Amino acid sequence: MVIALAAGGIGGAIGSYMERTGVGANIRLPQADAESKHRDPDSVAGIAAQTLPGVVTIHTSGSSEEGTGTGFVLDGQGHILTNNHVVSSTDSDGEISVTFSSGESARADLVGHDSGYDLAVIKVSGVRGLKPLPLGNSENVQVGDPVVAVGAPFDLANTVTSGIISAKGRPITAGGEKGDGSDVSYVDALQTDASINPGNSGGPLVDAKARVIGINSAIRSADTGGSELPEGQSGSIGLGFAIPVNQAKRVAEELINAGRATHPVIGVTLDMDFSGDGARVGSKGNSGGSAVSPGGPGARAGIEPGDVITEVDGVRVHSGEELIVKIRTHRPKDKLVLMVERGGKEREMPLVLGSADGG
């Protein structure tokens, strides 16, 4: 009996010790039960599920460099919209390939591009089951609206980030590496705090109904303090910029139908070194002639060399770059009212925009 009692006591102590320490036991941790994968269509997850099938990751190769960007499907014919700077390094011997969210890859051909708007259209052939993304209306966008950005930052395909519209009508200019101004891009941008990084370029910025309202194109990085278009290798600090879809839609249609886009012009040469408030018309044109093209829109409206343009349709402009940005938001033949300062006095000048081919 003494032996039995001792054995029982030892066994109880060992059992208590094992229970406390887990020695000899199979540990099972608590976990939530399986739940439905369904998400509300207007949630970030729901918007992502609707958008991802229409987004592609773009890889380009040229004789001197390679690049990565994003694009999205426009129609069932295989047209894909992206940024010009995503495909600009592709030369006659280069290649463009796209990878869909499903993992399927295909070769793409360049349909048309425009550096002034920083937009390009490429096309894939023989791909079934394309999922075109619906286009929204950027005129309906308000500051504070929720948005979702989809792209391939640093080649991490199918990345989804969310945020809000932080501001509208941000005049963004970038480029100029060629030195002659032919590659400068002018964007009247939507600003967002959704995280955008190198590789997001050309991807869609969509609203709460999964409609494209902008094309992610530029970031402002802390190390440069300036807008970058194309994007550098710095990370997001919550200052991203997208081309409004209304502008992108017009340009995309022209690139598809004609292979090039038209630029609205007022027919004057601006003094880009003017440091005052507004956009001053130069004293001479680039070729040495008049800064106001004879018979052009500006001349017909009454603009003269030295005039300072201070408003476009009641919206103040503070520089030549801002004037170009505001003009580019319109179409050729649109009617505008400019506020022009001459000799210390301001006057309104109605004007009908002319047209010039882009490049």
Secondary structure, 3 states (H helix, E strand, C coil): CHHHHHHHHHHHHHHHHHHHHCCCCCCCCCCCCCCCCCCCCCCHHHHHHHHHHHEEEEEEECCCCEEEEEEEECCCCCEEEECHHHHCCCCCCCEEEEEECCCCEEEEEEEEEECCCCEEEEEECCCCCCCCCCECCHHHCCCCCEEEEEECHHHCCCEEEEEEEEEEEEEEEECCCCCCCCCCEEEEEEEECCCCCCCCCCCEEECCCCCEEEEEEEEECCCCCCEECCCCCCCCCCCEEEEEHHHHHHHHHHHHHHCCCEEEECCECECCCCCCCCEEECCCCCCCCCCECCCCHHHHHCCCCCCEEEEECCEECCCHHHHHHHHHCCCCCCEEEEEEEECCEEEEEEEECEEEECC
